[in-house]
Amino acid sequence: MDVDRRIADVTERLIERSRPTRGPYLERIIEQAGKGPHRAVLSCGNLAHGFAACGVSDKQALSGDIVPNLGIVTAYNDMLSAHQPYKDFPDLIKQAARETGGVAQVAGGVPAMCDGVTQGQPGMELSLFSRDVIAMAAAVGLTHNMFDAAVFLGICDKIVPGLVIAALTFGHLPAVFVPAGPMPSGLPNDEKAKVRQLYAEGKVGRAELLESESKSYHSPGTCTFYGTANSNQMLMEIMGLHLPGASFVNPNTPLRDALTRAATKRALAITALGNEYTPVGQVIDEKAIVNGVIGLHATGGSTNHTLHLVAMARAAGIALSWEDIADLSEAIPLLARVYPNGLADVNHFHAAGGMGYLIGQLLDGGLLHEDVRTVWGSGLSNYRQEPKLGEDGEIVWEKAAEVSGNDKVLATVANPFQMAGGLKMLSGNLGRAVAKISAVKEERHIIEAPAIVFHDQDEVLKAFKAGELERDFVAVLRFQGPKANGMPELHKLTPTLGVLQDRGFRIALVTDGRMSGASGKVPSAIHVTPEALDGGPIARVRDGDMIRLNARAGTLEVLVDAEELASREAACPDLGANNHGFGRELFAAFRRVAGPADMGASVFG
């Protein structure tokens, strides 16, 4: 089926807009690939250093240029539940590589912080910048020029985007992303949210809150709500960087290990030494990026990807814009209900048909580009498969479900949960912003109320505890952008704002910061750009100004005369406290050069 005209139009203009940068990018990776197996350029001393720690057989294999060497870039640490399963992956990958006639080495490790641990804490101000640090750390590992392909072990919020940026920077190398899977279902996410709100109201204590949280986050694996981490996994599959059906298989299972072995063998099969050379810089093209945006809309995915997808695309010379994302939202129906925009978690999503069913529905509806390259071969139809474990312990690929296993979790294109996607782009005299509406009740898509201005999220909580927020209002929380303090997530506010909304007040949040990928119940205009510290109009808003957030029309406005707004002096609080402690002093240069939100909030320009 031909792709929908609206999708084709966005893709065509993206290709045209990207010509000045995409062409030179492709020329660079073709030139690099043309130099042949990369160990050939290393001196004997270089090469001896590169395999000094290897066993005898691996040294012999790496002495020539005919055996492929796989670089493992790992984000393992055992504090992150999602990344703890990666501990044993390198040994599994090395063994699978030897069985396939190749070699694998750990090229390097990258940092991996947990936003769940740092929410509302000073460390959250390093979170977004950690994406670019991860990209640089991965580049350090790959720059040794020892590898014919790479596998990337990462799952969570900034980690996968950082790894993708690194992979695309080494775009001549094939790259396969290897997930570890979600933890089994625990306490339902909606019950956890209720306990959080009760705690915010002082109706339960810390012991009850910790018990609830521990029942929800209870074992190795990704958190089960559909936030940024699981949105990452969806993106890697729909953009062709995972093996089909790999995203949501639980860790520490025979099927998970078999998928890791299969990913290793596939990575070795697509190097320049074989007949299926598939450099990642050609896998991720304009159509793949558009497919990623479509997947985000169809599943009501994380708002963080309005930053990350832009930054990832730019690493491949592709100039994705918020306008592209907004226009695709109007063309793509919402097909998944996964918490926070439903009661199901990602295990329920997977059981109902998962990625194979979702991709099949979108392809049949003409809502995805099928004619793309993937690590599994040409054509996205290859991803209408799901893996099963054969009697010999190897993967058997079967046709994915064509009928939803649970129509409350996965819908059809013909009968979607809503006709437009879950993300909206807003614009107006306050600048540009992003809103996630898939979990917001329709009667709250338009909020008009007086502003209450804050410069710190703790100020909001103090005002709530003091009883000062028992009314309709729009919380304007500013100086939270990348230049001001690293653009932290403000998910700590979700229970408090949720309590006020449940009491019947009409409220919204407007901020140049971020919200968690799991947020969505309260109407929010986030990523406001220009940010307050960069001269954005949000810095001129005063208490009592009427704010109108209209997610239906896609507008964000302060109802103040343009001349008066322009004449006001911009507020500028003392931000010195954000410059020190918890490593923040080391990131001063990042804050100075960080780009705007609509360009990915990146330090790479």
URFENTA-V67364 format. One record per residue. RES is the residue in one letter. SS is DSSP state (alpha for helix, beta for strand, coil for the rest). PSI is psi in degrees with one decimal (none if undefined). OMEGA is omega in radians with two decimals (NA if undefined). Layout:
# URFENTA-V67364
res | ss | psi | omega
RES | SS | PSI | OMEGA
RES | SS | PSI | OMEGA
This chain:
# URFENTA-V67364
res | ss | psi | omega
M | coil | 137.1 | 3.07
D | coil | 147.7 | -3.13
V | coil | 146.8 | 3.12
D | coil | 138.5 | -3.07
R | alpha | -37.0 | -3.14
R | alpha | -37.9 | 3.10
I | alpha | -41.7 | 3.11
A | alpha | -40.8 | -3.14
D | alpha | -45.6 | 3.12
V | alpha | -42.5 | -3.12
T | alpha | -43.2 | -3.13
E | alpha | -42.7 | 3.13
R | alpha | -30.0 | 3.07
L | alpha | -42.4 | 3.09
I | alpha | -45.4 | -3.12
E | alpha | -44.5 | -3.12
R | alpha | -29.2 | -3.04
S | alpha | -6.7 | -3.05
R | alpha | -44.1 | -3.09
P | alpha | -23.7 | -3.11
T | alpha | -34.3 | -3.11
R | alpha | -41.1 | 3.14
G | alpha | -53.9 | 3.10
P | alpha | -34.4 | 3.10
Y | alpha | -48.5 | -3.13
L | alpha | -37.4 | 3.10
E | alpha | -39.6 | -3.13
R | alpha | -43.8 | -3.08
I | alpha | -29.8 | 3.06
I | alpha | -41.2 | 3.10
E | alpha | -43.8 | 3.14
Q | alpha | -42.0 | 3.14
A | alpha | -32.4 | -3.10
G | coil | -10.2 | -3.14
K | coil | -2.8 | 3.06
G | coil | -171.9 | 3.14
P | coil | 129.1 | -2.86
H | alpha | -20.6 | 3.10
R | alpha | -16.5 | 3.14
A | alpha | -23.8 | -3.11
V | alpha | -5.6 | -3.12
L | coil | 141.9 | 3.03
S | coil | 167.3 | 3.12
C | alpha | -37.4 | 3.10
G | alpha | -43.7 | 3.09
N | alpha | -51.0 | -3.04
L | alpha | -38.3 | 3.12
A | alpha | -41.7 | 3.05
H | alpha | -38.3 | -3.03
G | alpha | -27.5 | 3.13
F | alpha | 18.2 | -3.08
A | coil | -35.0 | -3.07
A | coil | -1.3 | -3.09
C | coil | 161.0 | 3.00
G | coil | 171.0 | -3.04
V | alpha | -46.4 | -3.08
S | alpha | -39.1 | 3.12
D | alpha | -37.0 | 3.08
K | alpha | -44.3 | 3.13
Q | alpha | -41.2 | -3.12
A | alpha | -38.7 | -3.07
L | alpha | -8.6 | -3.14
S | alpha | -26.8 | 3.08
G | coil | -169.2 | -3.08
D | coil | 16.1 | -3.05
I | coil | -7.8 | 3.13
V | coil | 124.3 | -3.11
P | coil | 141.0 | 3.12
N | beta | 126.8 | -3.06
L | beta | 124.5 | 3.08
G | beta | 126.8 | 3.11
I | beta | 121.4 | 3.02
V | beta | 116.3 | -2.99
T | beta | 139.7 | 3.05
A | coil | 27.9 | -3.10
Y | coil | 131.8 | 2.66
N | coil | 159.3 | -3.04
D | coil | 14.7 | 2.95
M | coil | -36.8 | 3.09
L | coil | 121.6 | 3.14
S | alpha | -36.6 | -3.10
A | alpha | -28.4 | -3.03
H | alpha | -12.1 | 3.13
Q | alpha | -37.1 | 3.13
P | alpha | -18.0 | -3.12
Y | alpha | -9.4 | -3.10
K | alpha | -44.8 | -3.04
D | alpha | -2.2 | -3.09
F | alpha | -42.0 | -3.13
P | alpha | -41.8 | 3.12
D | alpha | -38.7 | 3.11
L | alpha | -41.9 | -3.14
I | alpha | -42.8 | 3.14
K | alpha | -42.8 | 3.14
Q | alpha | -43.8 | 3.12
A | alpha | -36.2 | 3.13
A | alpha | -43.4 | 3.13
R | alpha | -40.2 | 3.14
E | alpha | -23.8 | -3.10
T | coil | -1.5 | -3.13
G | coil | 22.6 | 3.12
G | coil | -172.7 | 3.13
V | beta | 150.0 | 3.03
A | beta | 138.6 | 3.08
Q | beta | 148.5 | 3.01
V | beta | 111.3 | -3.11
A | beta | -32.4 | -3.14
G | beta | 163.3 | 3.05
G | beta | 154.3 | 3.11
V | coil | 153.3 | 3.10
P | coil | 154.6 | 3.14
A | coil | 103.2 | 3.13
M | coil | 156.9 | -3.10
C | coil | 116.1 | 3.10
D | alpha | -27.3 | 3.10
G | alpha | -32.2 | 3.11
V | alpha | -36.2 | -3.00
T | alpha | -0.9 | 3.14
Q | coil | 127.3 | 3.11
G | coil | 5.4 | -3.12
Q | coil | 161.9 | -3.13
P | alpha | -32.6 | -3.12
G | alpha | -24.2 | 3.12
M | alpha | -21.6 | -3.14
E | alpha | -7.6 | 3.03
L | alpha | -8.3 | -2.96
S | alpha | -55.3 | -3.09
L | alpha | -42.1 | -3.14
F | alpha | -22.4 | 3.11
S | alpha | -27.0 | 3.08
R | alpha | -46.7 | -3.09
D | alpha | -31.1 | 3.03
V | alpha | -41.7 | 3.12
I | alpha | -43.1 | 3.10
A | alpha | -44.2 | -3.13
M | alpha | -39.4 | 3.13
A | alpha | -40.8 | 3.09
A | alpha | -38.2 | 3.12
A | alpha | -37.1 | 3.10
V | alpha | -42.3 | 3.14
G | alpha | -42.1 | -3.08
L | alpha | -17.3 | -3.07
T | coil | -8.1 | 3.09
H | coil | -14.3 | 3.01
N | coil | 32.6 | -3.13
M | coil | -3.5 | -2.83
F | coil | 146.5 | 3.10
D | coil | -15.6 | 3.08
A | beta | 169.0 | -3.14
A | beta | 146.5 | 2.94
V | beta | 140.7 | -3.04
F | beta | 123.4 | -3.13
L | beta | 100.4 | -3.14
G | coil | 151.7 | -3.06
I | coil | -49.0 | -2.78
C | coil | -167.9 | -2.70
D | alpha | -60.9 | -3.11
K | alpha | -9.3 | -2.96
I | alpha | -50.1 | 3.12
V | alpha | -47.7 | 3.08
P | alpha | -41.2 | 3.11
G | alpha | -41.1 | 3.12
L | alpha | -37.1 | 3.10
V | alpha | -42.4 | 3.11
I | alpha | -42.6 | 3.11
A | alpha | -45.5 | -3.13
A | alpha | -42.3 | -3.12
L | alpha | -27.2 | 3.05
T | alpha | -32.3 | 3.00
F | coil | 53.3 | -2.96
G | coil | -14.0 | 3.09
H | coil | -15.6 | -3.14
L | coil | 138.3 | 2.91
P | beta | 147.9 | -3.12
A | beta | 129.2 | 3.06
V | beta | 129.9 | 3.10
F | beta | 134.4 | -3.02
V | coil | 107.7 | -3.14
P | coil | 168.8 | 3.06
A | coil | -14.5 | 3.00
G | coil | 163.6 | -3.12
P | beta | 152.1 | 3.01
M | coil | 154.9 | 3.05
P | coil | 158.2 | -3.10
S | coil | 138.0 | 3.08
G | coil | -137.8 | 3.07
L | coil | 128.4 | -3.12
P | coil | 142.6 | -3.05
N | alpha | -34.4 | -3.14
D | alpha | -33.5 | 3.08
E | alpha | -40.5 | 3.06
K | alpha | -44.4 | -3.13
A | alpha | -37.6 | 3.12
K | alpha | -42.9 | 3.13
V | alpha | -38.5 | 3.09
R | alpha | -42.8 | 3.14
Q | alpha | -38.9 | 3.10
L | alpha | -38.1 | 3.09
Y | alpha | -42.4 | 3.12
A | alpha | -32.1 | 3.13
E | coil | -4.1 | -3.11
G | coil | 16.9 | -3.09
K | coil | -17.1 | 2.97
V | coil | 159.8 | -3.09
G | coil | -177.3 | -3.10
R | alpha | -34.6 | -3.13
A | alpha | -43.6 | 3.12
E | alpha | -37.7 | 3.12
L | alpha | -45.6 | -3.12
L | alpha | -37.8 | 3.09
E | alpha | -43.5 | 3.11
S | alpha | -48.9 | -3.12
E | alpha | -38.8 | -3.10
S | alpha | -30.0 | 3.08
K | alpha | -24.2 | 3.12
S | alpha | -49.1 | 3.12
Y | coil | 93.7 | -2.81
H | coil | -5.8 | -3.04
S | coil | 173.4 | 3.05
P | coil | 145.7 | 3.12
G | coil | 167.4 | 3.11
T | beta | 146.6 | 2.98
C | coil | 146.8 | -2.93
T | coil | -8.4 | 3.08
F | coil | 165.8 | -3.09
Y | coil | 75.1 | 3.07
G | coil | -151.9 | -3.06
T | alpha | -39.7 | -3.09
A | alpha | -49.1 | -3.13
N | alpha | -27.4 | 2.97
S | alpha | -38.1 | 3.06
N | alpha | -44.6 | -3.07
Q | alpha | -41.3 | 3.05
M | alpha | -45.6 | -3.11
L | alpha | -44.0 | -3.11
M | alpha | -33.2 | 3.14
E | alpha | -47.4 | -3.06
I | alpha | -18.7 | 3.07
M | coil | 0.6 | 3.00
G | coil | 23.0 | 3.14
L | coil | -11.5 | 2.97
H | coil | 165.4 | 2.85
L | coil | 151.0 | 3.14
P | coil | 132.1 | 3.05
G | coil | 10.4 | -3.02
A | coil | -18.4 | -2.85
S | coil | -43.6 | -2.89
F | coil | 35.4 | 3.00
V | coil | 130.1 | -3.04
N | coil | 149.5 | 3.12
P | coil | 163.1 | 3.06
N | coil | 38.5 | 3.05
T | coil | 156.0 | 3.11
P | alpha | -36.6 | 3.14
L | alpha | -39.2 | 3.11
R | alpha | -46.0 | -3.14
D | alpha | -38.6 | 3.12
A | alpha | -37.3 | 3.09
L | alpha | -36.9 | 3.10
T | alpha | -42.1 | 3.08
R | alpha | -42.0 | -3.14
A | alpha | -37.2 | 3.10
A | alpha | -38.3 | 3.10
T | alpha | -48.7 | -3.12
K | alpha | -37.4 | 3.13
R | alpha | -39.9 | 3.12
A | alpha | -39.2 | 3.12
L | alpha | -29.2 | -3.11
A | alpha | -20.8 | -3.02
I | coil | 20.2 | 3.06
T | coil | 170.8 | 3.12
A | coil | -10.9 | 3.13
L | coil | -10.8 | -3.13
G | coil | -162.1 | -3.08
N | coil | 3.7 | -3.10
E | coil | 37.3 | -3.06
Y | coil | 122.9 | -3.05
T | coil | 80.5 | 3.13
P | coil | 141.6 | -3.05
V | alpha | -27.8 | 3.13
G | alpha | -18.1 | 3.04
Q | alpha | -24.1 | 3.04
V | alpha | -47.7 | -3.13
I | coil | 93.0 | 3.06
D | coil | -169.7 | -3.08
E | alpha | -38.2 | -3.14
K | alpha | -38.3 | 3.10
A | alpha | -39.9 | 3.11
I | alpha | -44.4 | 3.09
V | alpha | -41.5 | 3.09
N | alpha | -38.4 | 3.10
G | alpha | -44.7 | 3.11
V | alpha | -41.2 | 3.12
I | alpha | -45.0 | 3.10
G | alpha | -39.3 | 3.12
L | alpha | -45.2 | 3.14
H | alpha | -42.1 | -3.05
A | alpha | -22.7 | -3.12
T | alpha | -1.9 | -3.08
G | coil | 45.3 | -3.00
G | coil | -173.2 | -2.96
S | coil | 136.3 | 3.04
T | coil | -24.4 | -3.14
N | coil | -24.0 | -3.09
H | alpha | -8.3 | 2.94
T | alpha | -18.3 | 2.97
L | alpha | -52.1 | -2.97
H | alpha | -42.8 | -3.13
L | alpha | -36.7 | 3.09
V | alpha | -45.6 | -3.13
A | alpha | -41.0 | 3.11
M | alpha | -44.6 | 3.14
A | alpha | -42.0 | -3.13
R | alpha | -31.3 | 3.11
A | alpha | -19.9 | 3.08
A | coil | 14.9 | 3.13
G | coil | 22.8 | -3.08
I | coil | 126.9 | -2.99
A | coil | 66.7 | 3.09
L | coil | 140.3 | -3.13
S | coil | 163.3 | 3.05
W | alpha | -29.7 | 3.08
E | alpha | -39.8 | 3.07
D | alpha | -46.5 | -3.13
I | alpha | -42.5 | -3.13
A | alpha | -44.4 | -3.11
D | alpha | -37.0 | 3.09
L | alpha | -31.7 | 3.10
S | alpha | -36.4 | -3.12
E | alpha | -19.6 | -3.09
A | alpha | -14.4 | -2.96
I | coil | 123.2 | 3.09
P | coil | 157.1 | 3.08
L | beta | 118.2 | -3.06
L | coil | -9.6 | -3.07
A | beta | 140.3 | 3.02
R | coil | 94.6 | 3.13
V | beta | 136.3 | -3.05
Y | coil | 129.8 | 0.34
P | coil | 2.4 | 3.13
N | coil | 22.6 | 3.08
G | coil | 178.2 | -3.11
L | coil | -18.0 | -3.09
A | beta | 159.0 | 2.97
D | coil | -176.3 | -3.03
V | alpha | -24.2 | 3.05
N | alpha | -38.7 | 3.07
H | alpha | -40.4 | 3.09
F | alpha | -47.2 | -3.12
H | alpha | -42.5 | -3.13
A | alpha | -29.5 | -3.12
A | coil | -7.1 | -3.13
G | coil | -26.1 | 3.00
G | alpha | -147.4 | -3.01
M | alpha | -36.0 | -3.14
G | alpha | -44.0 | 3.10
Y | alpha | -46.5 | -3.11
L | alpha | -49.4 | -3.13
I | alpha | -40.1 | 3.11
G | alpha | -45.0 | 3.12
Q | alpha | -45.4 | -3.11
L | alpha | -39.9 | 3.10
L | alpha | -45.4 | -3.12
D | alpha | -27.5 | 3.11
G | coil | 4.5 | -3.10
G | coil | 29.0 | -3.02
L | coil | 15.4 | 3.03
L | coil | 152.0 | 2.97
H | coil | 116.3 | 3.09
E | coil | -31.8 | -3.00
D | coil | 67.9 | 3.12
V | coil | 162.5 | 3.00
R | beta | 144.5 | 3.07
T | beta | 170.6 | 3.08
V | coil | -13.1 | -3.13
W | coil | -1.2 | 3.14
G | beta | -176.5 | -3.10
S | beta | 133.6 | 3.04
G | coil | 129.0 | -3.13
L | alpha | -12.2 | 3.06
S | alpha | -22.7 | 3.06
N | alpha | -20.3 | -3.08
Y | alpha | 11.5 | 2.98
R | coil | 32.6 | 3.12
Q | beta | 159.9 | 2.99
E | beta | 146.4 | -3.07
P | beta | 140.2 | 3.00
K | beta | 159.8 | -3.10
L | beta | 121.1 | 3.11
G | coil | 172.6 | -3.11
E | coil | -27.4 | -3.14
D | coil | 6.7 | 3.14
G | coil | -1.0 | 3.12
E | coil | 167.4 | -3.09
I | beta | 134.8 | 2.95
V | beta | 126.1 | -3.09
W | beta | 126.6 | 3.14
E | beta | 156.8 | 3.10
K | beta | 133.0 | -3.13
A | coil | 159.9 | -3.14
A | coil | 139.3 | 3.08
E | coil | -10.2 | 3.10
V | coil | 132.9 | -3.14
S | coil | 135.3 | 3.05
G | coil | -12.8 | 3.11
N | coil | 104.7 | -3.05
D | coil | -1.2 | 2.99
K | coil | -10.4 | -3.13
V | coil | -44.7 | -3.13
L | beta | 122.2 | -3.11
A | coil | -178.3 | 3.06
T | coil | 160.7 | 3.05
V | coil | -33.6 | -3.13
A | coil | -27.4 | -3.10
N | coil | 69.3 | -3.05
P | coil | 170.1 | 3.07
F | coil | -35.8 | 2.97
Q | beta | 156.0 | -2.98
M | coil | -25.9 | -3.14
A | coil | 161.6 | -3.07
G | coil | 176.2 | -3.01
G | coil | -6.6 | -3.11
L | beta | 142.0 | 3.08
K | beta | 143.6 | 3.00
M | beta | 135.2 | -3.12
L | beta | 148.8 | 3.04
S | beta | 156.0 | -3.13
G | beta | -160.8 | -3.06
N | coil | -1.0 | 3.00
L | coil | -1.0 | -3.14
G | beta | -149.7 | -3.13
R | beta | 149.7 | -3.08
A | beta | 174.2 | 3.14
V | beta | 142.2 | 3.05
A | beta | 135.9 | 3.03
K | beta | 115.5 | -3.02
I | coil | -2.8 | -3.06
S | coil | -25.4 | 3.14
A | coil | 3.9 | -3.12
V | coil | 129.9 | 3.11
K | coil | 143.4 | -3.01
E | alpha | -32.6 | -3.13
E | alpha | -7.0 | 3.10
R | alpha | 13.5 | 3.10
H | coil | -17.4 | 3.04
I | beta | 120.0 | 3.10
I | beta | 128.2 | 3.03
E | beta | 117.8 | -3.06
A | beta | 161.9 | 3.14
P | beta | 147.7 | -3.13
A | beta | 142.8 | 2.84
I | beta | 120.4 | -2.97
V | beta | 134.6 | 3.10
F | beta | 153.8 | 3.09
H | coil | 5.1 | 3.14
D | coil | 140.6 | -3.09
Q | alpha | -26.9 | 3.11
D | alpha | -26.2 | 3.07
E | alpha | -36.4 | 3.11
V | alpha | -44.8 | -3.12
L | alpha | -39.0 | 3.11
K | alpha | -41.8 | 3.13
A | alpha | -37.3 | 3.11
F | alpha | -47.3 | -3.11
K | alpha | -27.4 | 3.12
A | coil | 0.2 | 3.13
G | coil | 22.0 | -3.06
E | coil | -0.9 | -3.05
L | coil | 20.7 | -3.12
E | coil | 66.3 | -3.09
R | coil | 171.7 | 2.99
D | coil | 135.8 | 3.10
F | beta | 162.8 | 2.96
V | beta | 116.8 | 3.08
A | beta | 116.4 | 3.09
V | beta | 100.5 | -3.09
L | beta | 106.3 | -2.99
R | coil | 177.3 | -3.02
F | coil | 42.3 | 3.07
Q | coil | 14.6 | -3.11
G | coil | 176.7 | -3.08
P | alpha | -36.7 | 3.14
K | alpha | -30.2 | -3.08
A | alpha | -52.9 | -3.07
N | alpha | 23.3 | 3.07
G | coil | 4.6 | 3.06
M | coil | 63.7 | -3.14
P | coil | 156.1 | 2.92
E | beta | 147.8 | -3.07
L | coil | 32.5 | -3.06
H | alpha | -20.8 | 3.10
K | alpha | -24.7 | -3.12
L | alpha | -16.9 | -3.00
T | alpha | -48.9 | 3.13
P | alpha | -42.0 | -3.11
T | alpha | -48.7 | 3.13
L | alpha | -33.8 | 3.09
G | alpha | -39.1 | 3.09
V | alpha | -48.2 | -3.11
L | alpha | -39.6 | 3.12
Q | alpha | -40.9 | 3.13
D | alpha | -21.6 | 3.07
R | coil | -0.1 | 3.04
G | coil | -0.7 | -3.14
F | coil | 148.0 | 3.07
R | coil | 108.8 | -3.05
I | beta | 161.7 | 3.07
A | beta | 166.0 | 3.08
L | beta | 133.9 | 3.03
V | beta | 122.4 | -3.05
T | beta | 151.7 | 2.99
D | coil | 8.4 | 3.01
G | coil | -163.9 | -3.12
R | beta | 162.0 | 2.91
M | coil | 162.5 | 3.11
S | coil | 151.4 | 3.03
G | coil | -15.5 | 3.13
A | coil | -3.5 | -3.09
S | coil | 163.9 | 3.10
G | coil | -17.5 | -3.06
K | coil | -37.2 | -3.08
V | coil | 132.2 | 3.10
P | coil | 127.9 | -3.07
S | beta | 133.1 | 2.96
A | beta | 109.0 | -3.02
I | beta | 171.6 | -3.13
H | beta | 30.8 | -3.11
V | beta | 127.3 | -3.14
T | beta | 138.8 | 0.05
P | coil | 145.4 | 3.12
E | coil | 164.7 | -3.06
A | alpha | -43.0 | -3.09
L | alpha | -15.3 | -3.12
D | alpha | 22.7 | 3.08
G | coil | 14.6 | -3.11
G | coil | 148.3 | 3.13
P | alpha | -21.9 | 3.12
I | alpha | -24.8 | 3.13
A | alpha | -11.4 | -3.11
R | alpha | -0.2 | 3.11
V | coil | 141.4 | 3.11
R | coil | 157.3 | 3.06
D | coil | 134.0 | 3.09
G | coil | -18.6 | 3.06
D | coil | 138.0 | 3.09
M | beta | 129.1 | 3.12
I | beta | 136.7 | 3.05
R | beta | 116.8 | 3.04
L | beta | 114.1 | -3.10
N | beta | 95.8 | -3.11
A | coil | -22.3 | 3.11
R | coil | -46.0 | -3.14
A | coil | -13.2 | -3.11
G | coil | 41.3 | -3.09
T | beta | 152.5 | 3.08
L | beta | 113.8 | -3.01
E | beta | 146.0 | 2.87
V | beta | 128.9 | -3.01
L | coil | 67.2 | -3.14
V | coil | 141.3 | 3.12
D | coil | 136.1 | -3.05
A | alpha | -40.4 | -3.11
E | alpha | -41.9 | 3.12
E | alpha | -43.9 | -3.13
L | alpha | -42.6 | -3.13
A | alpha | -29.5 | -3.08
S | alpha | -16.0 | -3.11
R | coil | 145.9 | 3.04
E | coil | 132.9 | -3.13
A | coil | 136.8 | 3.05
A | coil | 149.4 | 3.09
C | coil | 92.9 | -3.14
P | coil | 167.1 | 3.06
D | coil | 116.3 | -3.12
L | coil | 12.3 | -3.07
G | alpha | -32.3 | -3.12
A | alpha | -20.4 | 3.14
N | alpha | -3.8 | -3.00
N | alpha | -8.1 | -3.03
H | coil | 154.3 | 3.08
G | coil | 143.3 | 3.14
F | coil | 30.4 | 3.08
G | coil | -0.1 | -3.05
R | alpha | -28.2 | 3.13
E | alpha | -26.3 | -3.14
L | alpha | -11.8 | -3.05
F | alpha | 17.4 | 3.14
A | alpha | -40.7 | -3.14
A | alpha | -36.0 | 3.10
F | alpha | -45.2 | -3.13
R | alpha | -36.0 | -3.10
R | alpha | -37.6 | -2.99
V | alpha | -0.3 | -3.09
A | coil | 136.5 | 3.11
G | coil | 173.3 | -3.14
P | coil | 163.1 | -3.08
A | alpha | -40.4 | -3.07
D | alpha | -4.1 | 3.01
M | alpha | 13.6 | 3.08
G | coil | -2.2 | -3.13
A | coil | 43.3 | -3.03
S | coil | 155.8 | 3.05
V | coil | 0.4 | -3.06
F | coil | 2.0 | 3.07
G | coil | none | NA
